[in-house]
Amino acid sequence: MTRLTLRLDFANGSQIGPGKIRLLEAIADTGSIAAAGRSMGMSYRRAWLLVDQINRAFTQPAVTGQTGGSGGGGTALTDWGRELVALYRQVETESRTANTASLARMEAMLDPNAKAAGEA
């Protein structure tokens, strides 16, 4: 089945797509940039840089640090960050729904014997 993947390129030059959204979701699940990055096979530095890009792109931060306590500190999505993820997923769903017929038509046009680029 054909998969529709969206990357949004904003007027201010910022971008957000499936990777950054998955990172935000992983942060929400794990409470940690480091753990979220590891779950996606990326270094802490790479994950932190992506979070920084997201936080700088918008008028409000999507991710915030939490001060430590007996369980230590962590990271969490802000209410606005959760809304950003929900809006992206909504755009993704609506785009998939709106383009179902065209995607099915293109899929029907594929050569079943063709190999993807890089395959031997």
C-alpha positions in Angstrom: 0.0 0.0 0.0 1.2 3.5 -0.8 2.1 5.7 2.2 1.6 9.4 2.1 4.4 11.3 4.0 4.1 15.0 4.7 6.8 17.6 5.3 5.5 21.1 6.0 7.8 23.9 4.8 6.8 27.1 6.5 7.2 30.7 5.3 9.8 31.4 8.0 12.0 28.6 6.5 11.2 26.1 9.3 10.1 22.6 8.5 8.3 19.9 10.3 7.6 16.3 9.1 7.2 12.8 10.3 10.6 12.5 12.0 10.2 15.6 14.2 6.6 14.6 15.0 7.7 11.1 16.0 10.4 12.6 18.2 7.9 14.8 20.0 5.6 11.7 20.5 8.6 9.7 21.8 9.4 12.6 24.2 5.8 12.5 25.4 6.1 8.7 25.9 9.5 8.6 27.6 9.7 12.0 29.4 13.3 12.3 28.1 15.0 13.7 25.0 17.8 11.1 25.4 15.4 8.2 25.7 13.3 9.5 22.8 16.4 9.8 20.7 17.6 6.3 21.6 14.2 4.8 20.7 14.6 6.3 17.3 18.2 5.3 16.8 19.6 8.8 17.1 22.1 10.4 19.4 21.1 12.7 22.2 22.8 15.6 20.4 20.8 15.0 17.2 17.5 14.7 19.2 18.3 17.9 21.2 19.1 19.8 18.0 15.8 18.8 16.5 13.9 19.8 19.6 15.8 23.2 19.5 14.8 23.7 15.9 11.1 23.0 16.7 11.2 25.3 19.8 12.8 28.1 17.8 10.4 27.8 14.8 7.2 28.6 16.6 6.0 31.4 19.0 5.8 28.9 21.9 8.0 26.0 22.8 6.8 22.5 22.1 9.1 20.9 24.6 10.1 22.0 28.1 12.5 20.8 30.7 11.1 19.7 34.1 13.1 20.3 37.3 14.3 17.3 39.2 13.0 15.9 42.4 13.3 12.4 43.9 12.8 10.9 40.5 15.1 13.4 38.7 14.3 15.9 36.0 13.0 15.2 32.6 11.4 16.7 29.5 7.7 17.0 28.6 5.6 18.4 25.8 3.9 21.6 26.5 0.2 21.9 25.9 1.1 23.7 22.8 3.5 20.9 21.8 0.7 18.4 22.2 -1.5 20.6 20.0 1.2 20.8 17.4 1.4 17.0 17.2 -2.4 16.7 17.0 -2.6 19.3 14.2 0.1 17.6 12.2 -1.6 14.3 12.6 -4.9 15.9 11.6 -3.4 17.4 8.4 -1.8 14.0 7.6 -5.2 12.2 8.0 -7.1 14.7 6.0 -4.5 14.7 3.3 -4.6 10.9 3.1 -8.4 10.9 3.0 -8.6 13.7 0.4 -6.2 11.9 -1.9 -7.3 8.3 -1.6 -8.6 8.0 -5.1 -5.5 9.6 -6.7 -3.1 7.5 -4.6 -5.0 4.3 -5.6 -4.8 5.3 -9.2 -1.1 5.9 -9.1 -0.5 2.7 -7.2 -2.4 0.8 -10.0 -0.1 2.4 -12.5 3.0 0.9 -10.8 5.1 -1.7 -12.6 5.0 -4.7 -10.2 8.3 -5.9 -11.6 10.2 -2.6 -11.0 12.9 -2.5 -8.4 13.2 0.4 -6.0 16.3 2.6 -6.5 19.3 1.0 -4.8 17.9 -2.6 -4.9 19.8 -5.2 -6.8 
